[in-house]
Amino acid sequence: MNWVMLLTSLLPVVIQGVPSIAAETKQILLDITNSVHAVATSGVLQAQNTTTVLTALAGVIAALKAEPNIPQPILDLIGSLDRAAQAALTADAAAQKLVDPTVLQPIQPVA
């Protein structure tokens, strides 16, 4: 799940880059982000629940968007992260509906 690594790597930078976020709020957001990253990389889960991870990240992004006085460049980055998370959630939901394991076949190697 490379996109999880990307999002959990970018969010702490964004969170720290917004001076108007209260220290307590920053800590909560960082804790959630770090927890999501730890779960995604730990190998403890045999199959990661993509929807749960994406929903947690979307919650962090929503909390960031709700903060007042965020500078426009940071707000633009938060908006990009939000669009990426929403697109991933949409793709994940579509994949859960469209994938039929009974028709999956090996991909032939390209010569």
Protein Blocks (a to p, Z undefined) as FASTA:
>chain_A
ZZlmmmmmmmmmmmmmmmkbcfklmmmmmmmmmmmmmmmmnomambdcfklmmmmmmmmm
mmmmmpghiafklmmmmmmmmmmmmmmmmmmmmmmmmpcfklgccddddZZ
